[in-house]
Amino acid sequence: MLVYPFTFYAVNGIFRLFGLRCRRGLRLGRLGGIFLAFSVLMLTVLSSFAFMSVRFENGGPFYSPYTIAYFPSTMLHNTVLLQDVEGTVKAFEWLNDHMDNRSVVLVHHALLGWALSHLDGKFHILYYVKDIKSALTLSSELGFNKVYLVWWGVNTGWYSLEVPSYFTPVHNFGRISIFKYVS
């Protein structure tokens, strides 16, 4: 959302930069200024389309171990596939009926928005990015006796995470599953 205001600031800065040079003999002129503004605007639009259409996985231009965890594989879709939206909502609705105040659900950052919007506020959520083991350790330190996990039941390759073997599937909603920790 800030791309457009910053584009105007950049164009204004370029005009001021060339305005300083105009005193020394370089004339940009009205046509040159319009061409410069149009060039900056087109560069912004093309960069925006490139950012939305380039895939992040497999070494894309924005890939690094520190950034890839925070991006879906492209910016053209949600944090879950369209075919998994209904299953994701049903999974959190199922948890509303089966969790108690001694239960917690481990939620990956991709599903955090779904959990916050569809899970009752009285239930506990532990959020993690990549390290599910530390979230599980924290849940035991906090004294929760039931630990659930919502994730894909089949390996889709999204977010490069798999469900650890100490979680067993409890219920499936299409490709989205609810897992329970077995100690």
C-alpha positions in Angstrom: 0.0 0.0 0.0 2.9 2.3 0.5 4.4 1.7 -3.0 2.4 4.6 -4.6 3.1 7.3 -2.0 6.8 6.4 -2.0 6.7 6.5 -5.8 5.5 10.1 -5.7 8.2 10.9 -3.2 10.9 9.3 -5.4 9.7 11.2 -8.5 9.6 14.4 -6.5 13.1 13.7 -5.3 14.3 13.0 -8.8 12.8 16.3 -10.0 14.5 18.2 -7.1 17.8 16.4 -8.0 17.5 17.5 -11.6 16.3 20.9 -10.5 19.6 21.5 -8.7 21.4 20.5 -11.9 19.3 22.8 -14.0 21.0 25.8 -12.3 24.3 24.4 -13.6 23.2 24.2 -17.2 21.4 20.8 -17.6 17.9 21.4 -18.7 15.4 18.6 -18.2 12.5 20.4 -19.7 8.8 19.6 -19.5 8.9 16.7 -21.9 11.9 15.2 -20.1 10.2 15.5 -16.7 7.0 13.8 -18.0 9.2 11.0 -19.5 11.1 10.6 -16.2 7.8 10.4 -14.2 6.3 7.9 -16.6 9.5 5.8 -16.4 9.5 5.7 -12.6 5.8 4.9 -12.6 6.2 2.1 -15.2 9.2 0.7 -13.3 7.0 0.6 -10.1 4.1 -1.2 -11.9 6.4 -3.7 -13.6 8.2 -4.4 -10.3 4.8 -4.9 -8.6 3.7 -7.5 -11.2 7.0 -9.3 -11.0 6.8 -9.5 -7.2 3.3 -10.9 -7.4 4.0 -13.5 -10.0 7.5 -14.8 -9.1 7.5 -18.0 -7.0 9.4 -17.7 -3.7 10.4 -21.4 -3.3 13.4 -23.1 -4.9 15.7 -20.1 -4.7 13.5 -17.3 -6.0 14.8 -13.8 -5.9 13.5 -13.0 -2.4 14.4 -16.4 -0.9 16.5 -16.6 2.2 16.2 -18.8 5.3 15.1 -15.8 7.2 12.4 -14.6 4.8 10.8 -17.7 3.2 8.9 -18.7 6.4 6.9 -15.5 6.2 5.7 -15.7 2.6 3.3 -18.0 0.9 4.8 -19.6 -2.2 3.3 -16.8 -4.4 1.4 -13.7 -3.5 -1.5 -14.8 -5.8 -3.1 -16.9 -3.2 -4.0 -17.1 0.5 -1.9 -18.8 3.2 -3.9 -22.0 2.3 -5.0 -23.2 -1.0 -8.5 -22.3 -2.1 -9.5 -25.9 -2.0 -8.4 -26.1 1.7 -10.2 -23.1 3.0 -13.4 -24.9 3.9 -11.4 -27.7 5.6 -9.4 -25.1 7.6 -12.5 -23.4 8.9 -14.2 -26.7 9.8 -11.0 -27.8 11.6 -11.1 -24.8 13.9 -14.9 -25.1 14.4 -14.3 -28.8 15.4 -11.7 -27.6 17.9 -14.3 -25.2 19.4 -16.4 -28.2 20.3 -13.6 -30.5 21.5 -11.2 -28.3 23.4 -11.4 -27.3 27.1 -9.5 -24.8 29.2 -6.6 -27.3 29.7 -6.1 -27.7 25.9 -3.9 -25.8 23.5 -3.6 -25.8 19.7 -0.2 -25.3 18.1 -0.7 -23.0 15.2 1.9 -22.3 12.4 2.0 -18.6 11.3 0.3 -19.6 8.1 -2.8 -20.6 10.0 -2.7 -18.0 12.8 -5.2 -15.7 11.2 -7.5 -18.6 10.6 -7.2 -19.6 14.3 -7.8 -16.1 15.6 -10.9 -15.6 13.5 -12.5 -19.0 13.9 -11.4 -20.3 17.3 -13.2 -19.1 20.3 -11.2 -16.5 22.3 -11.4 -18.6 25.5 -9.1 -21.3 24.0 -5.3 -21.2 24.0 -3.2 -20.8 20.9 0.6 -21.3 20.8 2.1 -19.8 17.7 5.2 -21.1 16.0 7.1 -20.4 12.7 9.4 -23.3 12.1 10.3 -24.9 15.5 7.3 -27.0 16.6 9.4 -28.7 19.2 9.9 -25.5 21.2 6.2 -24.8 21.0 5.5 -28.3 22.3 8.0 -27.8 25.1 6.3 -24.5 26.1 2.9 -26.2 26.1 4.1 -28.8 28.6 5.8 -26.1 30.7 2.5 -24.2 30.8 0.7 -27.4 32.0 -1.6 -28.1 29.1 -2.8 -31.7 29.0 -4.2 -31.9 25.5 -2.1 -30.5 22.6 -3.6 -30.2 19.2 -2.0 -29.3 15.9 -3.8 -28.2 12.7 -1.9 -28.9 9.5 -2.2 -30.7 6.1 -2.8 -34.4 6.5 -1.0 -34.9 3.1 2.4 -33.4 2.4 1.7 -30.5 0.1 5.2 -29.1 0.3 3.9 -25.7 1.6 6.2 -24.1 4.1 8.6 -27.1 4.0 7.2 -28.5 7.2 5.9 -32.0 8.1 4.0 -33.3 11.0 6.3 -35.0 13.6 5.7 -38.6 14.3 4.6 -38.0 17.9 1.3 -36.4 16.6 -1.5 -38.7 15.6 -4.4 -37.7 13.3 -7.7 -37.2 15.2 -10.0 -35.9 12.5 -9.7 -35.0 8.8 -11.5 -32.2 6.9 -10.5 -32.9 3.3 -6.7 -32.3 3.2 -6.6 -30.4 6.5 -6.2 -32.6 9.6 -6.3 -32.2 13.3 -3.5 -34.0 15.1 -3.1 -34.7 18.8 0.1 -35.0 20.7 0.8 -38.5 22.1 3.4 -38.4 24.8 
